[in-house]
Amino acid sequence: MTLLSHYTSRAGLEGIASSKCIRATKFSQLNDKREIEYGYIEFVRRALLGVFAELDKIMLRKPGVTLDLTDGEQRLVEQFRNSFRGDKGSEPLYVASFAKGKTEDHDNRGMLTLWDRYTKLQGYCLQFRESDVRKIIDLESGQWNYAFLTLDNVQYGMDEGTSEYKELAFQIKQYLLIEVLKGMPTLPIQPAHEQMWPFTTFSTRMLRYIAKHKDPFFEDERETRIIGVPAKVAQARFLTGAAMVKHPKDHEDGRQYIGIGEDWRPGLEPCRIIIGPRADKNIEDVLALFEFRPVVINAEFPI
């Protein structure tokens, strides 16, 4: 049985117990803004280097000609943002995070880095069966219309040898060339228009790629994420009927979220709860809210 751990406060524990769901928060409103910056900036930087390398071959034959891709990059970023606006665009990305342990001890006691960072040792580690999480995602995808909704293991750093990276790098390179040619239309080079994806397809796949890649500095978090982009319009589906629009809600602090599992019963419930070493151990009132009582463990480790 593979367990996915979610570290949270007493308020978070009570919220999950009463709502039977995991709240996926709007990606751009996560506490650490570098979450979204790493994937996109790192990818664009590498793609720009590729464009420079190709155009430098041309520039060698044109002495004195300088090349500045800054305007093209800014236009591409704005086009990327605009693809999620309007009636036909998609909602922004929403993310819910878990940690996947590598050892039996991780499952039994949790991980100190996460205990400290997310709960200050005063919270709780809720553990879900990965199979239960995937089942809820399948149910969500059947009732609501998402551009995509997946459970992905986070990759730390970027592997330029993967097919996904190569596909996206090729696409972003073509779009960058289009922007460059707007300012330098006489360059003897053309994008491969016949091989390009529609921009909405590119932006959605890029967004998913960004969401499942993080700075290698955070590798010890061993993160697994629910990542989803809910569509703004319903979709008629053969046999299963219409997939409806999933509307975001507001956290108490004003950030937006979508509830994964809130429309199903028993919903998404943990199978185990580890109580942090400095947390309130009296959680009987919370346990009574669950349809299936989880196993409760008191964390025991040196602090």
Backbone torsions as a table, in degrees:
resi	resn	phi	psi	omega
1	MET	NA	121.6	177.4
2	THR	-89.5	128.8	-178.8
3	LEU	-106.2	141.3	173.2
4	LEU	-114.0	124.9	-174.7
5	SER	-103.2	136.5	179.3
6	HIS	-125.4	115.8	-177.0
7	TYR	-91.7	131.2	-173.5
8	THR	-153.5	171.2	178.8
9	SER	-86.5	179.3	175.7
10	ARG	-61.9	-41.3	178.6
11	ALA	-63.1	-39.6	178.3
12	GLY	-65.7	-40.4	177.2
13	LEU	-60.4	-46.9	-179.4
14	GLU	-64.6	-37.8	179.7
15	GLY	-65.3	-42.6	179.0
16	ILE	-67.8	-38.9	-179.7
17	ALA	-64.0	-37.0	-177.6
18	SER	-85.0	-32.9	-175.7
19	SER	-92.3	-20.5	-176.9
20	LYS	58.9	35.2	-179.4
21	CYS	-147.8	166.1	171.4
22	ILE	-105.9	133.2	179.1
23	ARG	-90.3	118.4	175.8
24	ALA	-93.0	117.9	-173.9
25	THR	-88.5	147.9	176.7
26	LYS	-55.4	127.0	-171.3
27	PHE	-57.4	-41.7	-177.1
28	SER	-71.9	-8.6	-179.0
29	GLN	-109.7	12.8	174.5
30	LEU	-62.9	155.9	-175.8
31	ASN	-58.8	-36.8	-178.6
32	ASP	-105.2	105.6	-176.7
33	LYS	-63.8	-17.8	178.5
34	ARG	-67.8	-13.7	177.8
35	GLU	-53.6	-49.9	-176.5
36	ILE	-85.8	-25.3	-176.6
37	GLU	-68.6	-40.2	-174.3
38	TYR	-58.8	-54.9	-175.0
39	GLY	-60.8	-48.7	-174.6
40	TYR	-72.5	-48.4	-177.7
41	ILE	-63.7	-42.5	-180.0
42	GLU	-63.8	-40.6	-178.8
43	PHE	-68.5	-46.1	179.9
44	VAL	-63.1	-39.4	179.7
45	ARG	-59.6	-45.2	-179.3
46	ARG	-68.4	-38.8	178.8
47	ALA	-64.5	-39.7	178.8
48	LEU	-62.8	-39.6	177.7
49	LEU	-60.8	-37.5	178.0
50	GLY	-66.2	-40.7	178.2
51	VAL	-65.6	-44.2	177.9
52	PHE	-57.8	-43.1	-178.2
53	ALA	-61.1	-40.9	-178.9
54	GLU	-72.2	-41.6	-178.5
55	LEU	-73.7	-25.7	177.5
56	ASP	-61.3	-30.5	178.2
57	LYS	-63.3	-36.6	178.8
58	ILE	-74.8	-41.4	-176.6
59	MET	-63.2	-26.5	178.7
60	LEU	-61.2	-26.5	179.4
61	ARG	-90.0	-2.5	-178.3
62	LYS	-127.0	75.9	-178.4
63	PRO	-56.1	139.3	176.3
64	GLY	88.3	-10.0	-179.8
65	VAL	-86.5	128.0	178.0
66	THR	-102.9	160.1	-176.3
67	LEU	-130.2	126.3	178.4
68	ASP	-130.6	115.1	-178.2
69	LEU	-96.5	7.9	-174.4
70	THR	-59.4	-48.0	-178.6
71	ASP	-63.3	-41.4	179.4
72	GLY	-63.3	-40.6	178.6
73	GLU	-63.6	-44.3	-179.5
74	GLN	-63.7	-39.1	178.6
75	ARG	-66.6	-37.6	178.9
76	LEU	-66.2	-40.0	177.5
77	VAL	-62.1	-43.7	-179.4
78	GLU	-67.2	-38.4	176.7
79	GLN	-63.3	-38.4	177.1
80	PHE	-61.2	-45.6	178.6
81	ARG	-64.6	-41.8	-177.5
82	ASN	-65.9	-23.4	-178.4
83	SER	-66.4	-14.1	-180.0
84	PHE	-106.3	15.0	179.3
85	ARG	-113.0	160.8	176.4
86	GLY	89.4	171.1	-174.9
87	ASP	-63.8	-31.2	-176.5
88	LYS	-97.1	-5.5	-179.6
89	GLY	-78.2	174.6	177.5
90	SER	-96.9	157.7	171.6
91	GLU	-67.5	162.5	174.5
92	PRO	-63.9	170.4	-178.8
93	LEU	-75.2	142.6	176.0
94	TYR	-122.3	142.8	-172.6
95	VAL	-135.8	137.2	169.2
96	ALA	-128.0	135.6	-170.9
97	SER	-113.2	143.0	172.2
98	PHE	-130.2	168.6	171.0
99	ALA	-119.1	140.3	178.6
100	LYS	-112.8	112.2	-178.2
101	GLY	-67.8	155.4	178.4
102	LYS	-102.7	-12.3	-177.3
103	THR	-134.5	166.2	176.4
104	GLU	-63.8	-34.4	178.8
105	ASP	-64.8	-36.9	175.9
106	HIS	-58.5	-41.2	-179.2
107	ASP	-71.6	-33.7	-174.9
108	ASN	-83.9	-31.4	-177.0
109	ARG	-122.8	-8.3	-176.0
110	GLY	84.3	-171.7	-177.6
111	MET	-121.0	126.8	-172.5
112	LEU	-57.6	-41.7	179.9
113	THR	-54.8	-43.5	-177.0
114	LEU	-78.4	-37.8	174.3
115	TRP	-54.3	-47.3	-174.5
116	ASP	-73.6	-44.6	-174.0
117	ARG	-70.2	-40.3	-172.1
118	TYR	-101.6	-15.7	-178.9
119	THR	-132.1	-7.8	-174.4
120	LYS	54.1	32.1	-179.8
121	LEU	67.2	10.0	-176.1
122	GLN	-107.9	4.0	-174.4
123	GLY	-112.2	-150.4	-171.5
124	TYR	-137.2	148.9	174.9
125	CYS	-110.7	110.2	179.3
126	LEU	-93.6	126.7	-176.7
127	GLN	-113.2	127.0	-178.3
128	PHE	-115.0	146.7	170.7
129	ARG	-69.7	132.5	178.9
130	GLU	-58.9	-36.2	179.5
131	SER	-62.6	-35.5	178.0
132	ASP	-68.2	-40.3	178.9
133	VAL	-64.0	-43.6	180.0
134	ARG	-65.6	-35.8	178.1
135	LYS	-63.6	-43.3	178.8
136	ILE	-64.2	-39.1	178.2
137	ILE	-62.8	-40.2	177.6
138	ASP	-63.1	-42.1	178.5
139	LEU	-64.4	-43.8	178.1
140	GLU	-58.6	-46.2	-177.1
141	SER	-65.6	-26.9	178.9
142	GLY	-76.8	-36.3	-176.6
143	GLN	-89.9	-32.9	-175.1
144	TRP	-114.8	151.6	-177.5
145	ASN	-93.1	112.1	177.9
146	TYR	-115.9	142.6	167.5
147	ALA	-62.2	-40.1	166.8
148	PHE	-162.8	152.5	175.6
149	LEU	-148.1	113.7	-173.6
150	THR	-141.0	166.9	169.4
151	LEU	-115.5	113.9	-174.8
152	ASP	-124.8	140.4	169.6
153	ASN	-73.9	133.1	179.5
154	VAL	-72.7	136.2	175.6
155	GLN	-101.8	133.7	-177.7
156	TYR	-101.2	115.0	-170.5
157	GLY	87.6	179.9	-177.7
158	MET	-125.1	130.9	177.8
159	ASP	-100.8	106.8	-176.8
160	GLU	-71.5	-5.6	179.8
161	GLY	-88.9	-7.7	-178.6
162	THR	-77.3	152.9	179.7
163	SER	-65.5	-35.9	180.0
164	GLU	-62.6	-45.3	178.8
165	TYR	-61.6	-46.8	-177.2
166	LYS	-61.9	-40.6	179.1
167	GLU	-62.8	-47.4	-178.9
168	LEU	-68.6	-38.1	178.5
169	ALA	-62.2	-40.5	177.7
170	PHE	-62.5	-44.9	-177.7
171	GLN	-65.9	-46.3	-178.2
172	ILE	-66.2	-31.7	177.0
173	LYS	-63.6	-41.1	179.7
174	GLN	-65.4	-43.0	179.7
175	TYR	-66.7	-36.1	175.8
176	LEU	-65.1	-39.7	178.4
177	LEU	-62.4	-39.3	177.2
178	ILE	-58.6	-44.0	-179.6
179	GLU	-68.3	-38.2	178.1
180	VAL	-62.4	-41.7	-177.5
181	LEU	-68.1	-21.1	176.0
182	LYS	-64.9	-33.3	179.2
183	GLY	-94.6	-20.9	-178.5
184	MET	-134.9	68.6	-171.8
185	PRO	-66.8	-12.9	-177.5
186	THR	-90.8	-0.7	178.5
187	LEU	-60.0	135.1	-178.8
188	PRO	-82.6	60.3	-180.0
189	ILE	-152.2	145.8	-178.5
190	GLN	-134.7	142.1	173.9
191	PRO	-65.3	157.7	178.0
192	ALA	-86.3	76.4	-173.4
193	HIS	-57.3	-38.1	-174.9
194	GLU	-68.8	-16.6	-179.5
195	GLN	-104.6	2.8	-176.2
196	MET	-84.2	143.9	173.4
197	TRP	-80.6	156.3	167.8
198	PRO	-56.6	147.6	-173.4
199	PHE	-62.9	-32.6	178.8
200	THR	-64.6	-37.2	176.6
201	THR	-66.1	-45.1	178.7
202	PHE	-60.5	-47.1	-175.2
203	SER	-67.2	-36.9	179.0
204	THR	-67.6	-44.4	179.7
205	ARG	-68.6	-34.5	176.1
206	MET	-65.3	-40.7	-179.5
207	LEU	-62.7	-42.6	177.7
208	ARG	-63.8	-41.3	179.2
209	TYR	-60.8	-44.9	179.6
210	ILE	-60.3	-41.8	-174.7
211	ALA	-66.8	-26.6	-177.0
212	LYS	-106.3	17.7	174.4
213	HIS	-128.1	132.7	-179.4
214	LYS	-131.9	164.3	175.0
215	ASP	-56.4	132.9	-179.8
216	PRO	-56.9	-19.3	179.5
217	PHE	-57.9	-27.4	-175.3
218	PHE	-98.0	18.5	-173.1
219	GLU	-60.1	-29.6	-177.6
220	ASP	-70.8	-4.9	176.0
221	GLU	-77.8	-21.2	176.4
222	ARG	49.4	52.9	-168.3
223	GLU	-83.4	142.5	169.2
224	THR	-124.4	135.7	-172.6
225	ARG	-125.0	140.1	159.1
226	ILE	-82.7	123.2	176.6
227	ILE	-127.1	133.2	-176.8
228	GLY	-149.8	145.1	172.5
229	VAL	-122.3	103.0	179.1
230	PRO	-76.1	135.6	179.0
231	ALA	-74.6	157.9	-178.2
232	LYS	-89.6	-8.7	-178.7
233	VAL	-126.6	151.5	176.3
234	ALA	-72.3	163.4	-179.1
235	GLN	-136.3	126.7	175.7
236	ALA	-77.1	131.0	-178.9
237	ARG	-125.2	138.8	-179.3
238	PHE	-66.2	132.8	178.1
239	LEU	77.0	-46.8	-174.6
240	THR	-89.9	-7.1	-179.9
241	GLY	84.1	-167.1	-174.6
242	ALA	-76.0	139.1	169.7
243	ALA	-95.1	119.5	-170.6
244	MET	-85.7	172.6	179.9
245	VAL	-81.6	129.7	176.4
246	LYS	-92.2	109.7	-176.5
247	HIS	-90.0	135.1	177.1
248	PRO	-71.4	158.0	176.3
249	LYS	-123.4	177.2	-177.0
250	ASP	-111.4	131.7	167.7
251	HIS	-65.1	168.2	177.4
252	GLU	-60.3	-29.4	-179.2
253	ASP	-90.4	6.7	175.6
254	GLY	96.4	-13.3	177.3
255	ARG	-70.8	151.3	-177.3
256	GLN	-93.8	151.5	177.7
257	TYR	-150.7	164.5	167.7
258	ILE	-122.5	142.2	-178.2
259	GLY	-90.7	114.2	179.5
260	ILE	-89.3	108.4	179.9
261	GLY	104.5	-0.7	-174.4
262	GLU	-70.8	-16.2	-176.8
263	ASP	-98.4	8.5	-175.6
264	TRP	-127.3	152.6	175.9
265	ARG	-128.0	130.2	13.3
266	PRO	-79.1	5.1	-179.3
267	GLY	76.5	-153.1	-178.3
268	LEU	-104.7	108.4	-178.3
269	GLU	-119.9	143.1	177.4
270	PRO	-72.3	149.2	174.6
271	CYS	-91.2	-20.1	177.9
272	ARG	-143.5	150.9	173.7
273	ILE	-130.7	123.8	173.7
274	ILE	-100.5	125.6	-179.8
275	ILE	-89.5	125.6	-179.6
276	GLY	-62.8	156.9	-174.9
277	PRO	-63.5	-21.9	180.0
278	ARG	-115.3	13.4	-178.3
279	ALA	-88.6	160.2	174.5
280	ASP	-68.2	120.8	-177.3
281	LYS	-84.1	-9.6	-179.8
282	ASN	-86.2	91.7	-178.1
283	ILE	-121.9	21.5	-178.2
284	GLU	-59.3	-37.3	179.5
285	ASP	-65.5	-31.9	178.1
286	VAL	-75.2	-42.9	-179.4
287	LEU	-59.8	-31.0	-179.6
288	ALA	-66.3	-16.9	-178.7
289	LEU	-80.7	-19.2	-178.1
290	PHE	-81.3	142.1	176.2
291	GLU	-71.4	-36.8	176.1
292	PHE	-119.2	114.6	-175.1
293	ARG	-63.3	124.0	178.2
294	PRO	-77.6	157.8	172.2
295	VAL	-70.3	136.2	-178.4
296	VAL	-112.8	131.0	-178.4
297	ILE	-128.3	136.2	172.2
298	ASN	-90.6	123.1	-178.2
299	ALA	-63.5	134.0	177.7
300	GLU	-129.8	103.6	176.2
301	PHE	-157.5	155.4	-178.9
302	PRO	-70.1	135.7	179.0
303	ILE	-131.4	NA	NA
